[in-house]
Every structure is written in C-alpha cells, then in structure tokens.
Amino acid sequence: LSASPRVVVLLLSLLGLAAAGKLLVVPVDGSHWLSMREVLDMLRQKGHEVVVVAPEVSLHIKPSQNFVMKSYSVPYTYEEMEKNFKAFLLSSFEEGSFLGRFLKVYEVMKKLGNMSTASCEHLLQNRELMSYLEESKFDAILTDPVVPCGLIVAEHLSLPSLYFLRGVPCGLDFEATQCPYPPSYVPRAFSQLTDRMTFLQRVKNLLFDSQNLFLCDFAFDSFSKLASEFLQREVTVLDLLRKGSVWLLRLEFVLDYPRPLMPNIIPIGGLNCAHKELTQ
C-alpha cells in the first residue's frame, strides 16, 4: 500500500531506459519540499539530470550538489513569508466552532495564495529563465500541484507531468482523476467525522462538502486567470490538473481512509517519514 523511496526512484527512472533522463522540478516550499528533496537526491545518484526552479525567497529550498538550481525574484520578503506560514500552521491546530476555524484558515490561505500567485507570475514573466527552460529539452516535469504553477509551465513546455502530492484543496484531485469521493462515506475536512457515520452525520458531512464550491474559487481562480493570460487561451486549473501522467500520492492507508485509486495513482506514504531508526 505504500512505496519506499527506492521504489519511487525506480518508477521515475523509467523516464529514460537507455540513458539518464532530464527532469524539470517545480516544487512547493515547506514540508512538501522536504519529502521531494529525498527523491531528487536519489535520482541524481542514478545519473539523472535534475533542474529545480524555485523563488529566491524560500524557507527550505536551497542549492544542492545533487541538482541544478535556477532561481527568480519575488515581490515579498523572507520575513513576510515566514509569518504567513507560521500563521497557517497555528490556525490548523486551533479549536473552536467550525465557522470560526474556517474563517481563520480562509484568511491565512488567502494570504499564502496571493504570495504563490505573485511568485508564479514572476516566474512566467522572467523571459531569460523561461527561454532557458524552453531550450533545455526536458523529458518530464515533477511538481506538487497544490500550487498549480508547475502545471502552467508543463503545459507551456508540452511536458508529461509527474505529480508529487498529499492532496489538492477542495477535492480537486478527486475530480481531476475521476475517483469516487461520496460524502456518504468519506469524511470531509473540518467535519471531525469518521468513516462510520449515522444518517444525520452523513447529512452533516454533505453540508460540509458545500464549502468546496467556495474554496475552489478563491484557491484557484487567480491561477486560472494567470494560466489563461500566459497560455493565451481560456483554461482552468482543473483542465491542467487532468493532464497529469503519474500521480505519486503521499498517502498511507494506516493513517488515511482507504479510497479508490486510478491506475496512474501510486501511494508513496512512506516518504512522509524520516528514514532513521528511533531510539528506545
């Protein structure tokens, strides 16, 4: 049910059967990057060429001998970014009513979303860097679609996409992969329900699902507009998300509810853990 880092590397190594592949990586900062970095280190050991595109201001994405790093400027400071990340983490653990928690998370996510959109816009407007990417002839792109910037770059460069993710806000990953996600059985975020629900709890879960109609708009509308302007045609994040070739899903069914998976979705939940022996 879960794959080790070596299995993930084996899957990604199929990018080039006769020779090493050339992989473009558009990562997401924070804990998302910490898991991805381990895979990139092992890919480099296998002889693949890895190029990471990241903003100059980041929490954890730093240069390494295991990949080529291309950076671009962003319109915010390290202090602003760190403050917003800490606020998001604190809001995730706060207690209280659903409405109160929802509004706090919404405000923080809105700030993070604005930063992500601004960062992506500066990447796409960086002509020198985009020209380099266009001329480099990559075999594929590895990205975390929770921030859809990598999806726009993949579409522009006509590259097959490998998604490395924990999930996408408002259940957009279920819709993109056409995986069943019935509110009668699958607990929704903030509901505090389990997969064993009474009839009234199922009704409550269905009502919680209605928040996704609102969340998707504010979470991805700015990226849809940015993608449409850059690609010069009407496109949505869902349209781009559907083009993913392989979904490396950082789920572990010991901790997460079992769910149907499509053939191109591979659970790799073990990558969330540090591979070190614990002391007694």
N, C-alpha and C positions, 0 to 999 in steps of 0.2 A: 504493500500500500504506500510505501514511501521509498524514495530512491536516495542512495548515498551520493556524495559529491562526485565520486568516480563514475557512477552510472550516468549522471548528468553530463559529465565531461565526454563520456563515450557517445552520448546522443549528439552533443554539439560537434563532436569530432567528425561526424558524418558530413559536415559542410564540405569537406574535401577529402575524397577517398584516395586519390593518387598523390596529392600534395597538401601542404598545410593551407588552411583557409585564412581569409582576411575578414575579420569581424569588426563591424562598427558597433559601438556601445553608447547608448544614450541613457544614462542611469537616473535614478531618483535618490536624493540625498537622505541621510539619516540611516535608520536600521535597514531600509531597503538596500542601500548600497553595501552594507557590511556583509550581507549574505551573498550578493552578486560578486563582490570582490574575490571571495574564495574560489568561485568558479573560474573567474578570469585568470587568477594565478595558476590554476591547474591547466587551463587551456594553453597558456604561454609555455608551460613545461612540455606540452605535447607538440610544440612547434608552430602553433597558430599565431598569426599576427593580430594583435588586438589594439584598436584605437578607441580611446574613451573621449567623448565630447562632454565637457562639463563647464558650468559657470565659474568665474574666477573666485566668487564668494561661495563657500560651501562649508558644511560642518565636518564632513568626514572624507569627501572625495579629494584625495591628494595624489600627487605624482608618484609613480612606482616604476621600478626597473622592469616589471612584467607587462607593461603596456605603454603605448604612446599616448600622451595626454594633450588634447587640444582644448584650450580654454577661450572663453569670450566674456566680455564685460557685462555687468548687470546694473540696474539702477537702484540698488539697495545695498546697505552695509551689512557686515557680519553681525553687528550688534542687533540690528533690526530683525534679521533672520532668526537669530538665536532666541530672541524674545518671543517671537511668534511660535516657534517650535515648542518652547517650554510651556507657553500658554495652552497650546493644543494638548500636550501631554497631561497637564493638570486638569483640563476640562474633561478628559476621557475618564478620569477616576473620581470626579465629583459625584456626590449623591444628591438626591432631591427628586422633585417631580419630573415627569417626562418632558413637559413643556419647558421647564427651567433648564434642564440639561441640554435639550435640543437647541434652544436659542443660544446657549453659550458655545456649544460645538459649532453651530452655524456661523457665529461671528468670527470665531478663530479660523475656521476652514475658509471663510471668505477672504480673510487676510492672506492666508497661505496660497489660496487660489490666485489672488491678484499678483503675488510675487512670482508664482510659477508661470503665469501667462506673460508677465513682463520679461521674465528670463527667456522664455521660448521666443518671444518676439525679437529680442536682441540677437538670439542665435540665428534666426531666419533672415534677419536684416544684415548679418555680418557677411558681406559679399566675399571677402577673402577666404573665410573659413568654409562657406558653402561651396565655393569654387574648388577648394581642396577636396571636399567630400565627393563632389561630382566627378572629379578626375581620378579618384583613388580606386575605383572599380572594386568595391567591397562585394563579398559573397552573400552576406546577410547582415541583418541588424538585430542586436539584442537590446531590449528595452523593457522598462516597467511601465505598463500602460495606465497606472494610477495617475500619472501625469502624462497626457497624450502627446507631448512634444515629439517623442520618438516616432509616433505613428505618422505625424506630418512629414518628418524627414524621410521615413521609409517610403511613403507614397511619392514624394518628390523624386527620390533616387530610384524608384521602382525596385526595391529590395525585398526579398522574403523576410518576414518578421518572426522573431522568436520572443515570446513574452515571458518574463520572469516576474511573477507577481504573487501577492497574497490575496488580492481581490480588488474590485473596482467599485467605487461608491455607487449607491442606489441600484445595485444588482445589474449593472450594465454588462458585466461579463457573462451573466446567465443569458441575457437577451442576445448578445453577440454570438454565443456558441450554441444557442437554441437548446440549452439544458433545462429540463423541468425544474421548477422552483416554486411549487404550490404553497401558498400561505396557510393552507390547511394542515401542512405537515412540517414546514421548515420555519423555525423561529426567526423573526426579524430583529434587526438591530434596535437596541434600547427597550425591547419588549420584556426582557427578563423572563422569557418563557423557555421551556424545554421542548424536545420533540414529542413529549407526551402531554397533550392538551385536551381539556374538556371542550364542549361545544362553545361555551361562552369565551374561553380562551382563544379558540380558533377565530371567533368573530373579532376579538381584540387584536389578534395578530394580523388579520386582514386590514383593520383600520390603520395599524402601524405601517402597513405596506404602502398606504396612500402618500406617505411622506416622500417616497421615491420620485413621485411626479414633480415635486417641488425641488428636491435635492439635485436631480439630474440637470435641471435648467440652470441653476446657479453654479453647479460644479463644472459643467462642460460647455455651456453656451458660449463663453468667451473663447474657448479653444476652437469651437465650430466656426465662429466668425473669423478667427485668425487663420484657420486652415483654408476657409473659402477664399479669403483675400490672397493668401500666398499661392494656393494652387490654381487660382483664377477660375474656379467653378464652385457651384453650391455643393457642400459636403458637410456631413455631421461627424462627430466623434464616433458614433455607433457605426457609421459606414466604414470608417478607417479601422475600427476595432475588429470588425468581421473578417478582415483580410489577414489576420494572424495565422501563420503556418503551424506553429507549435506553441502550446501554452504550457509552460513549466510552472505548475501551481504549487505554491509553498503551503500546502495543506497537510495535516497529519490527522487521520481519522480516529486516532486515540483521543485527540483533543477536540476535533471538529466533527460536526454531524456528517455522517455518510451522505453522499449525494451522487446522482448520476453524472457520468463523465463522457465526453465525446472522445473518439479515437485519438484526436490530436492533443488531448489534455493529459499531462503526466504529473501525478503528485510527487513532489520532492520535499515533503515536510521536514526531513532530517536536516536540511540546510539551515533551519532556524536555530539550531543548537550549536554551541561551541564543541568542537571535537576534541575534548580533553577529558581525561579521567578525573572524577571528583575524589577528593579525599574522604576518608571515613566520616 
